[in-house]
């Protein structure tokens, strides 16, 4: 969960970012991000499903949020996913687009540092940095996941 300008944002396990202007009860808007199925997790909202592994139950999970200003001056909020290691971004809190692909399975952590956006991944425990145009591997950890 992050605050950005006059918004509070929370990532979820159901391909939704919750956006609020106040943080109050009933003041949260559900905004879809990838609108793509994931091959890694099966998640259920509410009760158990009627059958096992029914279509549409593999939803992309959103692990982390980070604000960042790209070198070209573009301000946005970025989200790490379990959708083939993609990072999505928004400038308006309504429309999200993929901007960076780590090539890993999951992006668990994001952080703006200097002129780069850093992404921590799993299952290989790698850290990537992205300059808004190109990415590079900057660390290979002994651990299997970079989670924060």
ABEGO torsion letter per residue (X at the ends): XBBBEABBBBBBAAGBBBBBAAGBBGABBBBBAAGBBBAABBBBBEBBBABBGBBGABBBBBABBBBBBBAAGBBBBBBBBABGGBBBBBAAGABBBBABBAGBABBABBBBBEABBBBBBOAAGBBBBBAGABBBBABBBABABBAX
